[in-house]
Amino acid sequence: MARSLSRPRFAEEVFGVNERAYCASKARPAEHFAARFAAKEAFLKSLGRGIFSGIALRDIQVVNAPDGRPLMALGPTAAGALADAGLEGADLHVTLSHTASMAAATVVVRTP
């Protein structure tokens, strides 16, 4: 992730403003960016899609609730894909984990 972040515009194309600000405020930003990237991929996989499936990664964001837990925030294209999958109104639960060399995320889609 550190290598990708060194490319011009990568962060702006993949992460929202709030995601970039949050990650940049951390001592090891690349770890936090990597975990959020993993969450975006996990969301897409939960819909049976991949990274290059027509949904901009920036349309899928991980934000923090006031208590600090991560939440998924979907833009119109990602929300539309959720609806197209018959999951409109579903609750999205996300967990993030990262170390210096690895990041992982799980997204659980709970239907109403």
NUDRENTOR-784184 format. One record per residue: residue in one letter; x, y, z of N, C-alpha, C in turn; residue number from 1. Coordinates in nm, 4 decimals, always signed. Atoms other than C-alpha are relative to their C-alpha. Example, Ala and Ser with C-alpha at 12.3 -4.5 7.8 and 13.67 -1.06 7.14 Angstrom:
% residues 2
<site residu="a" n_x="+0.0890" n_y="-0.1190" n_z="+0.0000" ca_x="+1.2300" ca_y="-0.4500" ca_z="+0.7800" c_x="+0.0900" c_y="+0.1200" c_z="+0.0000" num="1"/>
<site residu="s" n_x="-0.0820" n_y="-0.1190" n_z="-0.0060" ca_x="+1.3670" ca_y="-0.1060" ca_z="+0.7140" c_x="-0.0770" c_y="+0.1090" c_z="+0.0730" num="2"/>
END
This chain:
% residues 112
<site residu="m" n_x="+0.0826" n_y="-0.1188" n_z="+0.0000" ca_x="+0.0000" ca_y="+0.0000" ca_z="+0.0000" c_x="+0.0872" c_y="+0.1255" c_z="+0.0000" num="1"/>
<site residu="a" n_x="-0.0888" n_y="-0.1169" n_z="-0.0027" ca_x="+0.2859" ca_y="+0.2394" ca_z="+0.0771" c_x="+0.0478" c_y="+0.0345" c_z="-0.1404" num="2"/>
<site residu="r" n_x="-0.0450" n_y="-0.0226" n_z="+0.1379" ca_x="+0.4105" ca_y="+0.1958" ca_z="-0.2797" c_x="-0.1125" c_y="+0.0626" c_z="-0.0831" num="3"/>
<site residu="s" n_x="+0.1140" n_y="-0.0561" n_z="+0.0740" ca_x="+0.0631" ca_y="+0.2638" ca_z="-0.4222" c_x="-0.0259" c_y="+0.1444" c_z="+0.0399" num="4"/>
<site residu="l" n_x="+0.0241" n_y="-0.1362" n_z="-0.0479" ca_x="+0.0245" ca_y="+0.5727" ca_z="-0.2056" c_x="+0.1036" c_y="+0.0989" c_z="-0.0526" num="5"/>
<site residu="s" n_x="-0.1024" n_y="-0.0892" n_z="+0.0535" ca_x="+0.3471" ca_y="+0.7123" ca_z="-0.3518" c_x="-0.0315" c_y="+0.0432" c_z="-0.1434" num="6"/>
<site residu="r" n_x="+0.0399" n_y="-0.0382" n_z="+0.1365" ca_x="+0.1814" ca_y="+0.7248" ca_z="-0.6955" c_x="-0.0891" c_y="+0.1235" c_z="+0.0048" num="7"/>
<site residu="p" n_x="+0.0843" n_y="-0.1200" n_z="+0.0020" ca_x="+0.0318" ca_y="+1.0631" ca_z="-0.7810" c_x="-0.1472" c_y="-0.0371" c_z="-0.0181" num="8"/>
<site residu="r" n_x="+0.1467" n_y="+0.0106" n_z="+0.0098" ca_x="-0.3463" ca_y="+1.0766" ca_z="-0.7307" c_x="-0.0591" c_y="-0.1326" c_z="+0.0453" num="9"/>
<site residu="f" n_x="+0.0570" n_y="+0.1283" n_z="-0.0417" ca_x="-0.3841" ca_y="+0.7167" ca_z="-0.6084" c_x="-0.0980" c_y="+0.0188" c_z="+0.1155" num="10"/>
<site residu="a" n_x="+0.0863" n_y="-0.0167" n_z="-0.1178" ca_x="-0.5263" ca_y="+0.8205" ca_z="-0.2711" c_x="-0.1288" c_y="+0.0730" c_z="-0.0354" num="11"/>
<site residu="e" n_x="+0.1201" n_y="-0.0756" n_z="+0.0380" ca_x="-0.7668" ca_y="+1.0717" ca_z="-0.4289" c_x="-0.0968" c_y="-0.0844" c_z="-0.0821" num="12"/>
<site residu="e" n_x="+0.0853" n_y="+0.0836" n_z="+0.0840" ca_x="-0.8977" ca_y="+0.8112" ca_z="-0.6750" c_x="-0.0671" c_y="-0.1127" c_z="+0.0777" num="13"/>
<site residu="v" n_x="+0.0471" n_y="+0.1189" n_z="-0.0710" ca_x="-0.9503" ca_y="+0.5351" ca_z="-0.4183" c_x="-0.0706" c_y="+0.0329" c_z="+0.1313" num="14"/>
<site residu="f" n_x="+0.0503" n_y="-0.0303" n_z="-0.1334" ca_x="-1.0283" ca_y="+0.7056" ca_z="-0.0864" c_x="-0.0693" c_y="+0.1353" c_z="+0.0045" num="15"/>
<site residu="g" n_x="+0.0715" n_y="-0.1259" n_z="-0.0190" ca_x="-1.2738" ca_y="+0.9758" ca_z="+0.0176" c_x="+0.0794" c_y="+0.0963" c_z="+0.0867" num="16"/>
<site residu="v" n_x="-0.0681" n_y="-0.1057" n_z="-0.0754" ca_x="-1.1713" ca_y="+1.3004" ca_z="+0.1843" c_x="+0.0139" c_y="-0.0387" c_z="+0.1473" num="17"/>
<site residu="n" n_x="-0.0054" n_y="+0.0367" n_z="-0.1420" ca_x="-1.2598" ca_y="+1.1764" ca_z="+0.5345" c_x="+0.0931" c_y="-0.1184" c_z="+0.0243" num="18"/>
<site residu="e" n_x="-0.0911" n_y="+0.1144" n_z="-0.0132" ca_x="-1.0761" ca_y="+0.8479" ca_z="+0.4806" c_x="+0.1453" c_y="+0.0470" c_z="-0.0056" num="19"/>
<site residu="r" n_x="-0.1375" n_y="-0.0494" n_z="+0.0146" ca_x="-0.7645" ca_y="+1.0306" ca_z="+0.3650" c_x="+0.0441" c_y="+0.0784" c_z="+0.1231" num="20"/>
<site residu="a" n_x="-0.0346" n_y="-0.0791" n_z="-0.1183" ca_x="-0.7743" ca_y="+1.2719" ca_z="+0.6584" c_x="+0.0239" c_y="-0.0903" c_z="+0.1206" num="21"/>
<site residu="y" n_x="-0.0151" n_y="+0.0913" n_z="-0.1139" ca_x="-0.8227" ca_y="+0.9907" ca_z="+0.9105" c_x="+0.1324" c_y="-0.0757" c_z="-0.0087" num="22"/>
<site residu="c" n_x="-0.1217" n_y="+0.0808" n_z="+0.0162" ca_x="-0.5438" ca_y="+0.7734" ca_z="+0.7721" c_x="+0.1257" c_y="+0.0855" c_z="+0.0107" num="23"/>
<site residu="a" n_x="-0.1171" n_y="-0.0878" n_z="-0.0036" ca_x="-0.3040" ca_y="+1.0652" ca_z="+0.7268" c_x="+0.0331" c_y="+0.0459" c_z="+0.1418" num="24"/>
<site residu="s" n_x="-0.0232" n_y="-0.0447" n_z="-0.1379" ca_x="-0.3472" ca_y="+1.1544" ca_z="+1.0945" c_x="+0.0682" c_y="-0.1067" c_z="+0.0857" num="25"/>
<site residu="k" n_x="-0.0573" n_y="+0.1106" n_z="-0.0764" ca_x="-0.2060" ca_y="+0.8179" ca_z="+1.2050" c_x="+0.1519" c_y="-0.0072" c_z="-0.0182" num="26"/>
<site residu="a" n_x="-0.1464" n_y="+0.0129" n_z="+0.0044" ca_x="+0.1579" ca_y="+0.7352" ca_z="+1.2782" c_x="+0.0457" c_y="-0.0830" c_z="-0.1198" num="27"/>
<site residu="r" n_x="-0.0335" n_y="+0.0855" n_z="+0.1150" ca_x="+0.1611" ca_y="+0.4648" ca_z="+1.0061" c_x="-0.1203" c_y="-0.0018" c_z="-0.0963" num="28"/>
<site residu="p" n_x="+0.1180" n_y="-0.0136" n_z="+0.0854" ca_x="-0.0932" ca_y="+0.5836" ca_z="+0.7467" c_x="-0.0239" c_y="-0.1173" c_z="-0.0938" num="29"/>
<site residu="a" n_x="+0.0180" n_y="+0.1071" n_z="+0.0993" ca_x="-0.0297" ca_y="+0.3028" ca_z="+0.4966" c_x="-0.0763" c_y="-0.1184" c_z="+0.0583" num="30"/>
<site residu="e" n_x="+0.0725" n_y="+0.1109" n_z="-0.0632" ca_x="-0.1579" ca_y="+0.0419" ca_z="+0.7452" c_x="-0.1501" c_y="+0.0282" c_z="+0.0024" num="31"/>
<site residu="h" n_x="+0.1410" n_y="-0.0374" n_z="-0.0086" ca_x="-0.4864" ca_y="+0.2292" ca_z="+0.7864" c_x="-0.0635" c_y="+0.0067" c_z="-0.1394" num="32"/>
<site residu="f" n_x="+0.0489" n_y="+0.0005" n_z="+0.1379" ca_x="-0.5228" ca_y="+0.2871" ca_z="+0.4130" c_x="-0.0205" c_y="-0.1435" c_z="-0.0479" num="33"/>
<site residu="a" n_x="+0.0096" n_y="+0.1398" n_z="+0.0442" ca_x="-0.4600" ca_y="-0.0840" ca_z="+0.3516" c_x="-0.1235" c_y="-0.0680" c_z="+0.0587" num="34"/>
<site residu="a" n_x="+0.1178" n_y="+0.0608" n_z="-0.0628" ca_x="-0.7303" ca_y="-0.1874" ca_z="+0.5991" c_x="-0.1279" c_y="+0.0500" c_z="-0.0663" num="35"/>
<site residu="r" n_x="+0.1188" n_y="-0.0544" n_z="+0.0664" ca_x="-0.9814" ca_y="+0.0450" ca_z="+0.4346" c_x="-0.0126" c_y="-0.0533" c_z="-0.1430" num="36"/>
<site residu="f" n_x="+0.0033" n_y="+0.0605" n_z="+0.1333" ca_x="-0.8864" ca_y="-0.0850" ca_z="+0.0911" c_x="-0.0551" c_y="-0.1423" c_z="+0.0091" num="37"/>
<site residu="a" n_x="+0.0497" n_y="+0.1361" n_z="-0.0194" ca_x="-0.9477" ca_y="-0.4389" ca_z="+0.2196" c_x="-0.1496" c_y="+0.0001" c_z="+0.0259" num="38"/>
<site residu="a" n_x="+0.1442" n_y="-0.0083" n_z="-0.0269" ca_x="-1.2928" ca_y="-0.3313" ca_z="+0.3445" c_x="-0.0779" c_y="+0.0277" c_z="-0.1280" num="39"/>
<site residu="k" n_x="+0.0659" n_y="-0.0280" n_z="+0.1279" ca_x="-1.3824" ca_y="-0.1915" ca_z="+0.0028" c_x="-0.0100" c_y="-0.1285" c_z="-0.0826" num="40"/>
<site residu="e" n_x="-0.0001" n_y="+0.1262" n_z="+0.0735" ca_x="-1.2825" ca_y="-0.5198" ca_z="-0.1565" c_x="-0.0963" c_y="-0.1006" c_z="+0.0635" num="41"/>
<site residu="a" n_x="+0.0901" n_y="+0.0927" n_z="-0.0688" ca_x="-1.4724" ca_y="-0.7201" ca_z="+0.1078" c_x="-0.1460" c_y="+0.0347" c_z="-0.0295" num="42"/>
<site residu="f" n_x="+0.1364" n_y="-0.0402" n_z="+0.0349" ca_x="-1.7868" ca_y="-0.5171" ca_z="+0.0379" c_x="-0.0352" c_y="-0.0489" c_z="-0.1399" num="43"/>
<site residu="l" n_x="+0.0257" n_y="+0.0439" n_z="+0.1372" ca_x="-1.7591" ca_y="-0.5858" ca_z="-0.3337" c_x="-0.0144" c_y="-0.1519" c_z="-0.0081" num="44"/>
<site residu="k" n_x="+0.0079" n_y="+0.1465" n_z="-0.0003" ca_x="-1.6971" ca_y="-0.9567" ca_z="-0.2707" c_x="-0.1329" c_y="-0.0466" c_z="+0.0599" num="45"/>
<site residu="s" n_x="+0.1279" n_y="+0.0381" n_z="-0.0597" ca_x="-2.0102" ca_y="-0.9674" ca_z="-0.0519" c_x="-0.1136" c_y="+0.0084" c_z="-0.1011" num="46"/>
<site residu="l" n_x="+0.0995" n_y="-0.0112" n_z="+0.1070" ca_x="-2.2023" ca_y="-0.8696" ca_z="-0.3655" c_x="+0.0323" c_y="-0.0899" c_z="-0.1188" num="47"/>
<site residu="g" n_x="-0.0409" n_y="+0.0861" n_z="+0.1098" ca_x="-2.0227" ca_y="-1.1245" ca_z="-0.5815" c_x="+0.0700" c_y="+0.0762" c_z="-0.1110" num="48"/>
<site residu="r" n_x="-0.0677" n_y="-0.0836" n_z="+0.0986" ca_x="-1.8254" ca_y="-0.8519" ca_z="-0.7572" c_x="+0.1475" c_y="+0.0128" c_z="+0.0349" num="49"/>
<site residu="g" n_x="-0.1424" n_y="-0.0232" n_z="-0.0224" ca_x="-1.4620" ca_y="-0.7540" ca_z="-0.7904" c_x="+0.0323" c_y="+0.1476" c_z="-0.0063" num="50"/>
<site residu="i" n_x="-0.0439" n_y="-0.1389" n_z="-0.0052" ca_x="-1.2590" ca_y="-0.4366" ca_z="-0.7780" c_x="-0.0284" c_y="+0.0741" c_z="-0.1306" num="51"/>
<site residu="f" n_x="+0.0210" n_y="-0.0657" n_z="+0.1291" ca_x="-1.3006" ca_y="-0.3641" ca_z="-1.1489" c_x="-0.1386" c_y="-0.0309" c_z="-0.0561" num="52"/>
<site residu="s" n_x="+0.1357" n_y="+0.0368" n_z="+0.0411" ca_x="-1.6770" ca_y="-0.4230" ca_z="-1.1616" c_x="-0.0889" c_y="+0.1193" c_z="-0.0304" num="53"/>
<site residu="g" n_x="+0.0785" n_y="-0.1176" n_z="+0.0351" ca_x="-1.7843" ca_y="-0.0681" ca_z="-1.2451" c_x="-0.0411" c_y="+0.0862" c_z="+0.1181" num="54"/>
<site residu="i" n_x="+0.0282" n_y="-0.0822" n_z="-0.1175" ca_x="-1.8127" ca_y="+0.0646" ca_z="-0.8897" c_x="+0.1313" c_y="+0.0654" c_z="+0.0423" num="55"/>
<site residu="a" n_x="-0.1214" n_y="-0.0714" n_z="-0.0414" ca_x="-1.5584" ca_y="+0.3326" ca_z="-0.8049" c_x="+0.0289" c_y="-0.0298" c_z="+0.1462" num="56"/>
<site residu="l" n_x="-0.0365" n_y="+0.0302" n_z="-0.1387" ca_x="-1.3695" ca_y="+0.2413" ca_z="-0.4905" c_x="-0.0262" c_y="+0.1185" c_z="+0.0924" num="57"/>
<site residu="r" n_x="+0.0272" n_y="-0.1178" n_z="-0.0815" ca_x="-1.4147" ca_y="+0.5977" ca_z="-0.3689" c_x="-0.1477" c_y="+0.0102" c_z="+0.0364" num="58"/>
<site residu="d" n_x="+0.1437" n_y="+0.0028" n_z="-0.0288" ca_x="-1.7924" ca_y="+0.5302" ca_z="-0.3726" c_x="-0.0315" c_y="-0.0918" c_z="+0.1182" num="59"/>
<site residu="i" n_x="+0.0111" n_y="+0.0884" n_z="-0.1167" ca_x="-1.7353" ca_y="+0.2790" ca_z="-0.0906" c_x="+0.0981" c_y="+0.0555" c_z="+0.1027" num="60"/>
<site residu="q" n_x="-0.0897" n_y="-0.0606" n_z="-0.0968" ca_x="-1.5975" ca_y="+0.4429" ca_z="+0.2205" c_x="-0.0178" c_y="-0.0611" c_z="+0.1382" num="61"/>
<site residu="v" n_x="+0.0027" n_y="+0.0412" n_z="-0.1402" ca_x="-1.5091" ca_y="+0.3421" ca_z="+0.5723" c_x="+0.0155" c_y="+0.1266" c_z="+0.0826" num="62"/>
<site residu="v" n_x="-0.0019" n_y="-0.1163" n_z="-0.0882" ca_x="-1.5914" ca_y="+0.6127" ca_z="+0.8231" c_x="-0.0077" c_y="-0.0504" c_z="+0.1434" num="63"/>
<site residu="n" n_x="+0.0051" n_y="+0.0409" n_z="-0.1395" ca_x="-1.5812" ca_y="+0.6098" ca_z="+1.1995" c_x="-0.1220" c_y="+0.0597" c_z="+0.0693" num="64"/>
<site residu="a" n_x="+0.1099" n_y="-0.0455" n_z="-0.0845" ca_x="-1.8820" ca_y="+0.6310" ca_z="+1.4286" c_x="+0.0593" c_y="+0.0839" c_z="+0.1130" num="65"/>
<site residu="p" n_x="-0.0515" n_y="-0.0794" n_z="-0.1123" ca_x="-1.8528" ca_y="+0.8732" ca_z="+1.7219" c_x="+0.0730" c_y="-0.0834" c_z="+0.1054" num="66"/>
<site residu="d" n_x="-0.0674" n_y="+0.0856" n_z="-0.0990" ca_x="-1.7521" ca_y="+0.5775" ca_z="+1.9406" c_x="+0.1261" c_y="-0.0658" c_z="-0.0563" num="67"/>
<site residu="g" n_x="-0.1236" n_y="+0.0491" n_z="+0.0600" ca_x="-1.4684" ca_y="+0.4929" ca_z="+1.6980" c_x="-0.0139" c_y="-0.1233" c_z="-0.0875" num="68"/>
<site residu="r" n_x="+0.0126" n_y="+0.1211" n_z="+0.0814" ca_x="-1.6074" ca_y="+0.1776" ca_z="+1.5363" c_x="-0.0160" c_y="+0.0363" c_z="-0.1473" num="69"/>
<site residu="p" n_x="+0.0093" n_y="-0.0286" n_z="+0.1431" ca_x="-1.5806" ca_y="+0.1577" ca_z="+1.1579" c_x="-0.1405" c_y="-0.0287" c_z="-0.0538" num="70"/>
<site residu="l" n_x="+0.1287" n_y="+0.0140" n_z="+0.0676" ca_x="-1.8919" ca_y="+0.1989" ca_z="+0.9449" c_x="+0.0216" c_y="+0.0115" c_z="-0.1505" num="71"/>
<site residu="m" n_x="-0.0040" n_y="-0.0139" n_z="+0.1453" ca_x="-1.9527" ca_y="+0.1602" ca_z="+0.5715" c_x="-0.0900" c_y="+0.1163" c_z="-0.0396" num="72"/>
<site residu="a" n_x="+0.0784" n_y="-0.1085" n_z="+0.0581" ca_x="-2.0713" ca_y="+0.4693" ca_z="+0.3851" c_x="+0.0037" c_y="-0.0195" c_z="-0.1511" num="73"/>
<site residu="l" n_x="+0.0072" n_y="+0.0295" n_z="+0.1429" ca_x="-2.1925" ca_y="+0.4056" ca_z="+0.0321" c_x="-0.0489" c_y="+0.1193" c_z="-0.0789" num="74"/>
<site residu="g" n_x="+0.0453" n_y="-0.1001" n_z="+0.0949" ca_x="-2.2211" ca_y="+0.6498" ca_z="-0.2522" c_x="-0.1079" c_y="-0.0608" c_z="-0.0878" num="75"/>
<site residu="p" n_x="+0.1135" n_y="+0.0463" n_z="+0.0808" ca_x="-2.4937" ca_y="+0.6192" ca_z="-0.5161" c_x="+0.0243" c_y="-0.1271" c_z="-0.0803" num="76"/>
<site residu="t" n_x="-0.0257" n_y="+0.1190" n_z="+0.0810" ca_x="-2.3271" ca_y="+0.3584" ca_z="-0.7365" c_x="+0.0080" c_y="-0.1252" c_z="+0.0869" num="77"/>
<site residu="a" n_x="-0.0116" n_y="+0.1150" n_z="-0.0907" ca_x="-2.2383" ca_y="+0.1279" ca_z="-0.4465" c_x="-0.1350" c_y="-0.0334" c_z="+0.0631" num="78"/>
<site residu="a" n_x="+0.1331" n_y="+0.0242" n_z="-0.0565" ca_x="-2.5823" ca_y="+0.1725" ca_z="-0.2885" c_x="-0.0912" c_y="-0.0644" c_z="-0.1045" num="79"/>
<site residu="g" n_x="+0.0783" n_y="+0.0602" n_z="+0.1079" ca_x="-2.7377" ca_y="+0.0900" ca_z="-0.6259" c_x="+0.0354" c_y="-0.1460" c_z="-0.0210" num="80"/>
<site residu="a" n_x="-0.0427" n_y="+0.1395" n_z="+0.0140" ca_x="-2.5316" ca_y="-0.2283" ca_z="-0.6507" c_x="-0.0556" c_y="-0.0849" c_z="+0.1140" num="81"/>
<site residu="l" n_x="+0.0583" n_y="+0.0705" n_z="-0.1141" ca_x="-2.6506" ca_y="-0.3277" ca_z="-0.3030" c_x="-0.1485" c_y="-0.0262" c_z="-0.0263" num="82"/>
<site residu="a" n_x="+0.1424" n_y="+0.0157" n_z="+0.0328" ca_x="-3.0119" ca_y="-0.2692" ca_z="-0.4135" c_x="-0.0192" c_y="-0.1011" c_z="-0.1126" num="83"/>
<site residu="d" n_x="+0.0095" n_y="+0.0940" n_z="+0.1116" ca_x="-2.9562" ca_y="-0.4576" ca_z="-0.7407" c_x="+0.0189" c_y="-0.1444" c_z="+0.0453" num="84"/>
<site residu="a" n_x="-0.0226" n_y="+0.1343" n_z="-0.0545" ca_x="-2.8387" ca_y="-0.7545" ca_z="-0.5334" c_x="-0.1153" c_y="-0.0426" c_z="+0.0911" num="85"/>
<site residu="g" n_x="+0.1142" n_y="+0.0322" n_z="-0.0846" ca_x="-3.1714" ca_y="-0.7464" ca_z="-0.3482" c_x="+0.0263" c_y="+0.0241" c_z="+0.1475" num="86"/>
<site residu="l" n_x="-0.0411" n_y="-0.0212" n_z="-0.1391" ca_x="-3.0069" ca_y="-0.6136" ca_z="-0.0321" c_x="-0.0238" c_y="+0.1430" c_z="+0.0477" num="87"/>
<site residu="e" n_x="+0.0289" n_y="-0.1368" n_z="-0.0417" ca_x="-3.1453" ca_y="-0.2610" ca_z="-0.0114" c_x="-0.0519" c_y="-0.0003" c_z="+0.1433" num="88"/>
<site residu="g" n_x="+0.0407" n_y="-0.0079" n_z="-0.1396" ca_x="-3.1862" ca_y="-0.1634" ca_z="+0.3519" c_x="+0.0763" c_y="-0.0928" c_z="+0.0924" num="89"/>
<site residu="a" n_x="-0.0785" n_y="+0.0920" n_z="-0.0825" ca_x="-2.9375" ca_y="-0.4248" ca_z="+0.4720" c_x="+0.0944" c_y="+0.0788" c_z="+0.0896" num="90"/>
<site residu="d" n_x="-0.1000" n_y="-0.0574" n_z="-0.0903" ca_x="-2.7141" ca_y="-0.3444" ca_z="+0.7672" c_x="+0.1369" c_y="-0.0520" c_z="-0.0422" num="91"/>
<site residu="l" n_x="-0.1370" n_y="+0.0381" n_z="+0.0332" ca_x="-2.3429" ca_y="-0.3449" ca_z="+0.6860" c_x="+0.0853" c_y="+0.0120" c_z="+0.1257" num="92"/>
<site residu="h" n_x="-0.0897" n_y="+0.0010" n_z="-0.1149" ca_x="-2.0994" ca_y="-0.4389" ca_z="+0.9592" c_x="+0.1402" c_y="-0.0265" c_z="-0.0523" num="93"/>
<site residu="v" n_x="-0.1370" n_y="+0.0135" n_z="+0.0494" ca_x="-1.7266" ca_y="-0.4007" ca_z="+0.9043" c_x="+0.0963" c_y="-0.0089" c_z="+0.1177" num="94"/>
<site residu="t" n_x="-0.1086" n_y="+0.0067" n_z="-0.0967" ca_x="-1.4230" ca_y="-0.5002" ca_z="+1.1024" c_x="+0.1316" c_y="+0.0106" c_z="-0.0758" num="95"/>
<site residu="l" n_x="-0.1301" n_y="-0.0235" n_z="+0.0622" ca_x="-1.0668" ca_y="-0.3952" ca_z="+1.0233" c_x="+0.1094" c_y="-0.0525" c_z="+0.0913" num="96"/>
<site residu="s" n_x="-0.1166" n_y="+0.0434" n_z="-0.0761" ca_x="-0.7354" ca_y="-0.5411" ca_z="+1.1299" c_x="+0.1233" c_y="+0.0256" c_z="-0.0848" num="97"/>
<site residu="h" n_x="-0.1218" n_y="-0.0248" n_z="+0.0772" ca_x="-0.3824" ca_y="-0.4477" ca_z="+1.0334" c_x="+0.1231" c_y="-0.0062" c_z="+0.0883" num="98"/>
<site residu="t" n_x="-0.1329" n_y="-0.0029" n_z="-0.0600" ca_x="-0.0176" ca_y="-0.4874" ca_z="+1.1175" c_x="+0.0890" c_y="+0.0755" c_z="-0.0976" num="99"/>
<site residu="a" n_x="-0.0927" n_y="-0.0694" n_z="+0.0892" ca_x="+0.2910" ca_y="-0.3389" ca_z="+0.9578" c_x="+0.0063" c_y="-0.0644" c_z="-0.1382" num="100"/>
<site residu="s" n_x="-0.0154" n_y="+0.0689" n_z="+0.1283" ca_x="+0.2843" ca_y="-0.6020" ca_z="+0.6829" c_x="-0.1284" c_y="-0.0609" c_z="-0.0559" num="101"/>
<site residu="m" n_x="+0.1216" n_y="+0.0657" n_z="+0.0459" ca_x="-0.0776" ca_y="-0.7167" ca_z="+0.6521" c_x="-0.1233" c_y="+0.0775" c_z="+0.0454" num="102"/>
<site residu="a" n_x="+0.1282" n_y="-0.0609" n_z="-0.0360" ca_x="-0.4316" ca_y="-0.5798" ca_z="+0.6495" c_x="-0.1107" c_y="-0.0952" c_z="-0.0421" num="103"/>
<site residu="a" n_x="+0.1147" n_y="+0.0846" n_z="+0.0313" ca_x="-0.7641" ca_y="-0.7595" ca_z="+0.6543" c_x="-0.1264" c_y="+0.0730" c_z="+0.0429" num="104"/>
<site residu="a" n_x="+0.1300" n_y="-0.0565" n_z="-0.0359" ca_x="-1.1286" ca_y="-0.6624" ca_z="+0.6668" c_x="-0.1072" c_y="-0.1031" c_z="-0.0299" num="105"/>
<site residu="t" n_x="+0.1161" n_y="+0.0847" n_z="+0.0224" ca_x="-1.4569" ca_y="-0.8442" ca_z="+0.6917" c_x="-0.1219" c_y="+0.0915" c_z="-0.0055" num="106"/>
<site residu="v" n_x="+0.1266" n_y="-0.0718" n_z="+0.0089" ca_x="-1.7911" ca_y="-0.7043" ca_z="+0.5807" c_x="-0.1112" c_y="-0.1031" c_z="+0.0086" num="107"/>
<site residu="v" n_x="+0.1164" n_y="+0.0869" n_z="-0.0159" ca_x="-2.1088" ca_y="-0.8735" ca_z="+0.6981" c_x="-0.1218" c_y="+0.0807" c_z="-0.0431" num="108"/>
<site residu="v" n_x="+0.1234" n_y="-0.0630" n_z="+0.0479" ca_x="-2.4311" ca_y="-0.7877" ca_z="+0.5163" c_x="-0.1153" c_y="-0.0728" c_z="+0.0667" num="109"/>
<site residu="r" n_x="+0.1123" n_y="+0.0597" n_z="-0.0736" ca_x="-2.7301" ca_y="-0.8486" ca_z="+0.7423" c_x="-0.1296" c_y="+0.0535" c_z="-0.0579" num="110"/>
<site residu="t" n_x="+0.1248" n_y="-0.0420" n_z="+0.0635" ca_x="-3.0640" ca_y="-0.8422" ca_z="+0.5682" c_x="-0.1053" c_y="+0.0289" c_z="+0.1056" num="111"/>
<site residu="p" n_x="+0.1063" n_y="-0.0377" n_z="-0.0952" ca_x="-3.3647" ca_y="-0.6829" ca_z="+0.7357" c_x="-0.0994" c_y="-0.1120" c_z="+0.0236" num="112"/>
END
